[in-house]
């Protein structure tokens, strides 16, 4: 386990293990929408793919949104988990800040990782990742997910087909990814 020097009691420590599947979430500083445009979400998407390629690790599912991203991955070498998040967050911060002419601006707050302990856990997070564009109003339904290009959804759609994806959604359903109506 890795504990920060000055530990925040509200933040769980990272657990770094070899040959482990993780669900990772990173959120922007103060939840600001730094990735509000297609161009900026493309930058972040490329940073994610490049970080996994550079570390020779397996990115299994991903989604990029305006102020956060989610990943499912298999990490062979535990030292690469921290390296991957540093590569993603460091490079995307640099590129977005350069685009906005805001060098040095803090973009990312922190990341959270969860060890995926079962097949059900993996597939439920897989579905959560791919349904996140619905949750955050980028698209309105499963039928429209194909139009959201900043996730791995279309990769799986092309590789296995719509019937397979729908069967995974049905078997490992996300409990509730809809927004709660305002009071």
N, C-alpha and C positions, 0 to 999 in steps of 0.2 A: 504494500500500500504506500501511497505517496501522500504525505500531509504537507500542506503549504507551511512556510515558516510561521506566519501569523494566521492561524486557522480560524476560519469563520465557522462557528458552531452550526450555522444553518446550511452549510454546504458539505455534502458528503465527500469523503476522500475518493480519489481515483484509484481503481484497482487495475494494475497492469499484469496481464497474464499472457503467456504464449498460447498459440493455437486456440483462440477464443473468439466467439462471435459477440459483437457489440452493437448496440443502438447508441448513436451519438446525436446530440442536439447542441447547436451553438446559436446563441442569440446575440443580436447587435446591442451595443451600448445604449442603454435607456430605451431599448426597443425601437430605435429610430429606423425609418425605412430607407436605409442606405442603398438597397438594391431594388429601387422602385421602377426601374426601366428594364426592358428586354436586354439591352446592351449590358447593363450591370449584372443582371441575373446570368447572362451568358458568361461573363467574366468569372463569377463565382462558380458556376458549373464547371468551367475549364480548370479552375484552380483545384477543385475537388478531384477531378479525374487525374490531373497531372500529379497531385500529391500521392495518390494511390499508386500510380505508375512508377513514380520516382522511388517509392519505398517497396515496390514489388509486393504489394498487399492486395487483398480482394475486396473491392467495393461491390456489394451485392444489390443494394437498392439505395436510391437517394432522391431528394427533392430540395429545391431552392425556392425560397419565398422572399418577400420584401425585407424581412428583418430576422430571418433565421433559416437554418437548414437542418435536415434530418438525414442520417445515414444508417444503413445496416452494412456491417462489414465483418470479414473474418481477418483477424490479425494473427499472423504466424509468429512474428517477433514482437514481444511486448514493448520494446523500446520504440517501435514505430508508431504506436498509438499517439503518444505525445508529439512526436515529430510530424505526423500527418496533420494534426490540428494546427500546429505552428505554421506549417507550410500553407495550408488553406487560408487560415486567418491572416497571416502575415502578408502573403502575396495579394490576396483579394483586398486587404486594407490599402496596401501601397497603390494598386491599380485604380481602385475607386477614388482614393484621395487624389491621385494624379489627375484623373478625369474631372474631378470637381475642383481642382486647384486648391486643395485643403491638406497639404502635406503635414503629416504628424498627427492628424485628428484621430482620436480613438474610435474605432469602428466596432470591435468585438468586445463583449463583456466577459464571457467565460463559456466553457463547454461542459456538458454533462455526458457521462457515459454510463450505460447500463449493460451488464453482462446478460446475454440472451441464453437462458438455461435450458430451453426446451424447443422442440420443433414448433409447438403451438406459439410460444413466445416470439420466435423468429417470424412466422407467417403473419401473426397479428400485427407486429410492427411493420412488416413489409406492406400490409394493407393500409395501415395508418399513414405511412409515408406516401403511398400513391393516392390516398384520399385527401391528403392535406390541402391540395388546391381547391377542393370542394369546401372544406372547413373554413378556409380563408377567403372564399368568394372569388376565386380566380375563374372557376367554372361552376356550373350549377348542378351537374349530375355526372354519374359514371360514364354516360354516353359522350360527355364532352371532354373527358380526361385526355383523349387523343390530341386535342388542340393545345394542351399545356405542354410545352416542349422542355421545361426545366425540371425534368424528373426522369427516372429510369422506366417509367410506365411504358413508353412506346417501344423500348428495347424488348421488354417481355411480351408486349402485344405482337410484335413482329416475329419473335422467336417461337412463341407457343400458341398464339392466337387468342381471340376474344373469349372463346368458350373456356379455355384454361384459366384465364384471368378471372372470369366471373365465378368459376368453381372455387378458386382460392378465396375470393371475396366472400363467397357463401360459407365455405367451410370454416374460415378463420375470420369471422366478421369483427369489425371494429365496433365497439359497444355503442358509441355515440359521437360522431364527428360533426354534428350540426351545432350551429350557434344557438345560444339560449336567448329567447326573446327578451327585450328590455322590460324592466318593471313598469 
